[in-house]
């Protein structure tokens, strides 16, 4: 029986002329996975040797070393990067090796086969556009042969060639090849996966790796090298929508240099000087003023893959984890509840009621498991109902986050949909977001996003005002128990700062409640959160005007503080102070002023001034 599954005569075969004329700068990341000892490293060694990608004399030196040590030569020994593999006989990390064909350059990511190193497999494969999955013809399909293919499917890798290796141990049997192919195809059908090719090979003998063998005349398909060249590269990241996670903001003050450089690595797309940009989840907008460079010619455009820094035309409060996008392109998803497919690698089960850390891009957000929708046995594809996810299990789950994250769904940009889960400073899980779910704060968040986008900026920015008034604007939020003299202290602090030439204002909470909030104050509904939101919006306007704003409120909680902070355009300008006796709510503040009897106001003002001086709001005399 002749096998024509992937015949060279098929119409989609690339001609030698088109290959030779192809863009030589094209490159592809390819993962190689499979059960332990099924021959992945040997196949890579063969590819390196047969494409002349080894340093001159390397093959001969390795063979000589084996001869001196009375050790049989193996092509896997050619992988210098895998020092541990040569010592222990197993690959324990995801190592990268490089070779090229006339069509393109390849980065082959060699991943371990032991189940204990599943995390390394996922880490390596997540960077790949295609994969080679190796199955030992003699040993047959193993648990990891199934598990790893499921992982590839979950990571969105659809281009997979199955290499049925060690055919020499089966006397190059066509029936053995067909049996493995049939069994594996049946399993993959349930994953909605159809491998591009099933290639019978012998890494040891070099059969069908780079050159067609005469030992299997029944196989008329491609060699491994030919199949690699037939894989399609993904859409060039530079041609996708622009995405750059903010990793840090650097501020300069020396010699009149007042730049604020927003630094990050561009995941996809391009950005140019003059482009309007948005920052998510805040939805703040600005324009690119410059693309910074060091000891090179200044750039006007930069694209995917580059670590860079940019300056913008507006002074915005930005923090690590925000996503910079182009305003004229598709917006990302923003929510604090997601549905995801995850794999769990932790020693302890993934359980509800426990806090974990989710990392996606430059974002690090506290999260917890809200619900386990279903657990999937990756080797049998059986579905189970559980309330936890155990080690090496795959599951569909709902995750609840402490604050909203920014991401894309996989069909938009798979690079911004993958995440890892951290517990006790170690990565114990990872996955891909499949759905954005609504949360209780969506309406509130939508208001803020519209506000930020519509915010009108004057020709006088907040830094100009700070220089003019010789102070930084801020909100001093004084809270504490009833009847401890908060108002008297706040008004006295305002008076002292005013007499010292500061631009300051005391805003009584009653002025807000019975003025701006009159429409909701007199209603029977509990509108406490809306009161806090409106207070923060008033503070936004006054802080933008350069004022040191002083407000008092009784018994604020941490939830109140979080709401005010999330509403403020510049949350770093919020200074909460607990005044009076011991803290009596769950609020977390860095500053306390003890004055339980309310009598020693002057001493309390001195303490408040010292706090402002230490924070750089006002300057020491």
N, C-alpha and C positions, 0 to 999 in steps of 0.2 A: 504494500500500500504506500502510495506517495503522498507526502504531506506538503500542501501548498498554502498553508495558513498565511504566510507572509512572503510570497514569492517575489524574487527580484524583478520578475516580469510585470508586476503590478504597475498600473499607470502612475501611481504616486511616487515611484522611485525617482530620486534626484539624479540627474545625469552627471557624469564626471565633469563635463564642461561647466555646468551650473555650479557645481561644488567649487571648482577651481576659481570661478569668478566671483564667489560669494564674498561678502564683507568679512575680511580677516579679523576684524575687531570683535566679531560676535563671540559671546561666551555663554556657557550653560553650567549650572550647578546640578549635579546628579548624585543622588544618594544611593548607596549600595547596602542592602539589608538582607537578613536571613538568619536562620538558626545557627547556633554556635557550631563551628567546625564544618560548615557546609561549603567553605571554600571561597569566601568573599575576597579575602586579602590575596589569595593566590591569583584570582582573576584580575585584580588590580595590578599586581606585579607583572602579569602577562601583558596587560595593556600598556604599561610603562615600557616594558622591554620591546614589544612588537611595534611600538610607535616611535622608537628611538628617543624616548623622553628622559632617559637616565643620563646622569653625568658620565662623561667619557671614562670608560674603564670600570664603571661601578659594578656591572654584572660580573665581570671577571674577578674583581676583588672579593665580592660576596661568595662566589663559588670557591675561591681559594681559601677563604676563611672556613667554609664548611668542610673542605678537604682536610685542612690542618686539624680541625676538631673532630674528625671522623663523624661528621653529621651530614645526613643527606640534604642536598640543596633543595630549597623550596622557593618558589617565586615570591611568596609572601615576605621573605626576608629582605626583599628590595625596598620595603617601606621603612625608610629611615625614621620617619616620624613616630612609628609605633615601637619605641624602645621597650615598652612594657610587654608588648606582644612577643617580641623575640625572647624576653626573659621568662615569661610565664606561659606562653603558648596561647594567649587569648588577647583580643583587642579590647581595651577597657575604656577607650575614649573615642570621640568622633574626630578622626584625623582627616586632613585635606591633602590630596595629591593632585598634581597638575600634569596634563598632557594636551596635545593638540593634534587635530587632523587638518587637511587642507580646507575644511569648511569652517571650523571654529575651534576655540580654546575650551577645554573642559576643566572643571573643578570637581573631582570625585570625592565625595564625603563618605569615608569608610566608617561604619558604625559597628559597635560590638554586638555579638549574638547572644550573650548571656542575659537571662531575664533580669538579673540584678542590676544590669546597666541599661535598663529600658529608658531611663531619663536621658542618657547620652544619645540614644537612638533618636528620640524625639527632638532633642536639641539640634542634632545634625540634620535630620530630615526636614526640619522646618525651613531650612534655607534652600531646599531643592526645588527644581522645576520638573524633574523627572526622576525615575528610580529604576534600579536593577534589583530584582528580588531573586536571591539564589536559593535553590532547593537541591539537596544532595540526591542524585538519582538512586543511589544505593540505599540510603536511609529513608528516603521518602519525605512526605509532608509532615512537619512537626508542628507542635503548638505555636512556637514563635513564627513559623512560616505564615500562619493565619493571623496571629496577633499583630505582626508588623505590617501586614497588608492593610489591616483595619486602621492602624495608625496613619498610614499613608493616605488612605481614603479620608480620614478625619481631618488631616492637614490640607486637604484639597488637591493632592497630587494625583492626577488622573493618567499621566503618561508613565506606564509601568511595563517593563519587559521582564518576563520570568525566564531566568537562566537555569535550565535543568543540568546541573553540573555533575562531574565525575562519571560521565557516560562511559569512560574507559573501564570502570569497575562493573558495568553492566553489559560489557561486550558490545557497546553502541547499539543496544536493543531498541528497535522502533516501538515494539509493544510496550516496553517499560516507559518510554517517553510518552506515548499516547495515554497510558494509564494515569500517570501523574498529571498530565495536562487536563484530562477529563475530570479527575477528582478535584483539582484546584479550581477549574472553571466553574464547577457546580457550587463550590463554596463562595467564590467571588460574585456569582450571580445575585446572591442575597445582599451584597454590598453595592449593587448597581455599578460594578467595576468590570471592565473588559480589557484585559492586558493588550497592549499593542502587539506583542509577539511572545511566543514561547520558543526559546532557542536552546537546542541541545548542545552542550559544550563540555569540554574537558580543560579546566584551567591548567592542570598539570602538564598535559600534552599540547596545549595550545589549539585544540580543535574548535573551530568556529568562533574564536575570539577575535582575531584580526584577519585571519585567512580561512577561506572555506576548506573544509576537510573532505577527503575522499573516503573516509571511514564510515560516513553516514550518507550514502547516496540517496536514501529515501527522503532526506530533508533538503528542500530546495529554497528555503527562506534566507533571510539575511544573517550575516555574522553580527556579533555584538557591536563591533566598530561601525558597521554600516547602519545598524539600528539606532545607535547613538546619534549619528548624523541626520537621521530621519525624524528625530524628536523635534517638535516645534518649540522655539523659545517663546516665553511669555511676552505679553505686551511690554515694550520697553518702559521701565518705571518712569522715565522722563516724560512719557506721553500720557501718563495717568494724571489724575487730579493732584494738585500740590498738597502735600502733608509734611509738616515739620514739627515734631514735639519739642517744646521749649525745655531745654535741659538746665539752663541757668540764665540769669541776667547780670551782666557785669557793668558796674558803674565806675566811671573815671572822674577824678577831681583835680589831678595834678596839672599845673601849668595851664589852667583854664580849659582843660579838656573835660567837657561835660557830657560825653557820649554815654549812652546806655545801650550796650550791645546785647542783643538777644541771640543766644547761642543754641545750636542744636544740630542734629544730623538729618538731612532731607531724606525722607523715606521714599517719596515719589513726587513726580512733577517737576516744574521749573518755576522760578520766581525772578522777576526783573525789577530794577529800580523804577519806582513810579507806580508799581502795581498796588491796588487796594487789597488789604488783607484783613482777615477776621481772626480772632482768637477765641477758641472754644475751650470750656463751656461758657465763658463769660460773654461771648459775642461782641467784644470790644473791637472797634475798627480803627484802622490807621492806613498809612501808605509806607512803602519801603523807601527810605531815604538814601541808604547806602548799603552795599554789600562789602563787608570788611575783609581785608586780606593782610597778610604779614609778609613783607619783603617780596611781594609780587605785584604785578600790574593790577590795579583795581578792576573788578569785574562789574559788568552791568546786568549779567544774567548768570544764574547758577542752578544746578539741577540735582536729581536723585543721586544718592550715594555720597554726597559731599558733607563733611562736617564744616559748618560755617557760622558766621555771625552777621547779623543785620542790625541796622538802626532804623527807627521809624520816625515819622514826622510828629507824632503826639507823645506826650508823657503819659503812659498808661501803667497802672499797677498790674504786673504780670507775675505769675509764679510758675515754678517748675511743674511740668505736667500738662500745661495748656497746649493745645494744638493750633498751630498757625496754618491757615488755609487761604487760598485766593478767593476773594469775594465773588468772583464771577463763575465759580465752579460749584459742584455739588457739595451740599453741606453734610457734615458727619452726623452720626447718631449721638444723642446725649441722654442718658438716663441713669438711675441708680438701681435698676432691676434689669437683669438680663437672663435669657435662656442660653445655655451653652452645652456643647459636648465636651466632656472633660475625661482625662485619663488620670488616675490617682497612683502615685508612686510612694506615698508616705508610709513610714513604719506603722503609724496609727491610722485608723479609719478616718475618712472625711465625714464629719458629723455635724448635725444641726446644734445650734446653741453655743458654738465656739467661734471666736474671732480669728480670722486669717487675714493675710495681706495679699491683695491682687495687684499684679504689676503688668501694665500694658503700656508700651511706649515708654515715656518718662513718668507716667503716672503710677503712684503707689497709694492704694486706697484700702482702708479697712473694709472687710466684708464678712458675711456669714452665709452658710448654706441655708436657703429658705425651704427648698423642697427637692427631693430626689424623684424625678419623673419616672425614670426607669434605669435599671442597671443591665449592661450588655456583657455577656461572656464573649470576649473577643475571639476566642478560639472555636466556639460553637455557634455564636450569634444568637444564643438563647436570651430571651428577655425576662428579667426578674423584677418584682416589686420589692424594694428595700427602703429603709430609712437612713442608710449610710452607704458609703462607697469604700470598699476595702482595697488593699494594695493590689495593683496590677489590673484593677477593674476599670471599665469604661462606662460612663453614665451620661444621661441627659439630665441636667439639673437646672434649677432656678437659683440665682445668686442675688443677694440683697447687699448693696454697698452703702457705706456710711455717707458718701457724697457722690455726685454724678461723675461718670467717666465719659470720655470721648472716644469713639471708635467708628469703623465702617463695618458693614456686613460683608461676608466673604465674597459675594458676587461683585461688590464694588471695589474693594481693595483688601485682599486676604492678609496683606502685611500689617494692616492696622486692626485686624480682628482677632489676632492670636494673643494669648495671655499666659502667665504662669501664676501659680498659687504658692505663697511662701508661708511656712510655719516654722517657728523656732529658727529663723535665719537660714533655712534651707528650702530649696525648691522641691515641693512634694507633689505638685500637680501642674497640669497645663491643659489648654484647650483652645477652642475656637468659638466665638460668639455666633449663635445661629439666629437670634431674634432679640429685638429691643422691646422691652415690656414697659408699660406705663407705670408710673409711681405716684405717690401722694403729693409730691412737690412739683409735678410737671407744670401746673398752672402758675405757681409762684415763679418757677424758673423761666417760663415763657415771658412773664412780665419783665423780669430782669434783662432777658436777652433783647427784648424790644427797647427797653430803656437804654441799655448800653449802646445799641445801634443808632438810636435817635438822639443820643446825648450831644448837645450843641457845645462846641468848644470855642472860647473867645480867643482873641489874638494875644491875650496876656495869659501865659500858662502858670501852673502852680509853682514852678521853680522861680519864675520872675517875681511872683508875689512873695515867696519866701525870702528872696534877696531884698525886696523893697521893705518888707515889714521886719526883717531881721528875726524871723521865727519860722517854724514849720507849722502849718495848720494841722489840727487834729480834733478828735472828739474825746474829751475827758468824761467818761461815764462813771458817775459816783453812785454806788449802790450800798445798801446795808439795811439793817432793821429799822422799824419805825421809831420815831422820836429819839434819834441819836444826833440830831443837829446837822443833817446832810445839807439842807438848803442854806442854812446860815454859813456853813463852811464853804459851799460852792459860790455863794454870792461874795463872800469875803475874799476868796481866791480870785474871782473875777476882778474885784476892785483893786487888789494888790497888783495884779498883772497889768491892769489898765494904767495905774499910776506909774508903773515902771515902763510905760510906753508900748505895751503890747496890744495887738489888735485882737480883742477877746470879746466873748458874748456868753452870758448865762441864759439858757433857754429853760424856763420852767416847764415841767411836764404837763402842768395844767393848761399852759398856753397852747399846747398841741392837742390835748384831749378835748378841750372845749372850743377850739378853733378849727383847725384842720380836720380833727376827728369827730366833730360834732354830729355828723351824720350817722356814725356808728356808736358813739359813746352813749347815746340815749336809747339805742335799741336794746332788746332783751337778749340778743345773741351774745355769746362769748367771743369777742373780737380782739382778744389780747394779742394774738399773732399779727393781726392787721395793724394794731396800734404800734407794735414794735417795728413793723416794716415801714410805716409812714414816718416814724421818728428817724429811722435810718436814712430815708430819702431826704428829709429836711437837712440832716447832717451832711449828706452828700453835697448839697448846694452850698452850704456855709463853709465846708472844708475847701471846696473848690474856689471860694472867694478869698481864701487865705486866713480865715478866722481860727483862733483857738476856741472851740465851742465847749461849753461846760453844761452838762445835763445831769440831773439827779433822778433816780427811780428806786423804788423800794423793793427789796428782796428779789432781785433778778436771779434767774436760774441759768444754768449752762445752756439750756435750750433757747432762752431769750438771747443770750450772748451770741450763740451760733447763728440765729436768725438775723440779728443786727449785722454781724460780721459778713454773712453771705450776701446781704443787701448792699453793703457799702462798696462803692467803686474802688476805694483805696482802703481795704481792711487793715493794712499795716498802720494806719493812722488812728486806730481805735485803742484807747488806753483805759481799760476798766480798773476801777479802784474800789476795794471794799473799805467802807468807812465805819468806824464805831468799835464794836466789840468783835468777838470771834465770828468767823464766817458761818452763816446759819442756813445756807442753801447748798446745792451741788455745784455752784459756780466755781470755775477754776480761774483764779486771777494771780498775776505775778506781783501785784502791789496791794498792800494793806496799810491803812493809817489808823492806829489805835487811838481812839479818843472817846471812850465809852460814855463819859459824863458830858461831853460836848463843850467843856469849859475852855480848854486850852487850844483855841482856834489858831492863834498865831504860830504855835509850834507845829500844828497840823499843816498850815500853809507852807511853812519852811520845808516840811517833808515832801509836800506835793511839788514844790519848785525843784527840789533835788531830783525827784523822779523825772520831771520834764527836762532838766539839764542832762541827766544821764542818758536819756533817750534822744537827745539832740533836738528837742522841740524849741527850747530856749537855750541861750548860751550863758555859761558861767561868767560872772563879772570879772 
